[in-house]
Amino acid sequence: MNESMTDVRDRVRTIFEPDAIQRRVRQLGEEIGAYYADRNDLLILGTLKGSFMFMADLVRHVTIPHEMDFVGAASYGKSKTSSGHVRLFYDPVTTMSGRPVLLLEDIVDTGHTLQNLVHLLQTREPASLDICTLLHKRKSHLDLEPRFVGFDAPDEFLVGYGLDYAEQYRYLPFVGSLKDG
């Protein structure tokens, strides 16, 4: 490990190791493939930017044909707490009407962003809309709860494996808790 990664490990406490993440992502891909086995028009819609690593790994394990696109929404900015205001910065161009849509989320925390995205996507009239999240803090009350959950997560500010703090730490191969200071 080089000096810069050592410095990062001093600031980030590991919660989920890379091997555990990869095992669970493989399992999720198999579960998703089995759940949608009778459909060949599945759209997997990743939320930017946080889910990009999760999505890249997951779709390799989904055992049925599927299409991919992204939606971009944000409520954190450079803060460790949600602003409560959700801003859409990338609207998917893929047709959703009449087809199953699986919204892929990196983490369900307050649920504000996810709740707004679900309402937006429902106006696009998908045949079905389900949620898959890598991490769930289990403190939100959503109209549509995630069907697929990778891990229950502690109520801490998490970074790594796509999750960031002020656009930093996304590159980490593990998920960790950002230490204060």
Steps between C-alpha positions, in 0.01 A plus 500: 500500500649834402520799731189670363286187558644479851389858557152413374480198734581740786190706407261218402405204721416191292143373535466264200809339346535464120460119508177521699364764262581290194341187649180685583485677162529161327212368715287806422559455127385139523192600706409771248543261208272245666238761595475640145562164324177517300578849361747597231444874504639586846644850535758545775518869584802604705505817708796725428760532619500273801372176348737483202745250657220291645317500166810406300560199724136401542391492134771243425316260733143565383431182307232630261515751214459857620556860399677763709468875543561754771309768685677779684362658814670657799410634843835508685741727312809550716327436832471189716125557537229508236375843404151353454492661154542252217649622174473293179816544292461211253168378368510156336411484131404131501131418462354365824133473407366148530824333606645391834740754649749424775633817662850440629605709800830513684354575843162569656554752775231762562308379195428856374680457168365151444142600583512782245655274236236232549220754454668636185556154351143391573380781270690321220253208538731200537336156516665466839748698707725339757802622695834333561741667741846398605461656846191572710515691828143396586403845626285619210130446441448462128185449297693231312750304708801337330430147376872414492743611773872426507579588861338667796727796571588684819370853546837655421628706208624237255743535210667274247384264225336797325383689809664834558553794727531818290594285196784328689547132594283348221802300379542295818438127445335471843220685681608685808393755756654842467665585831443845647779748478 
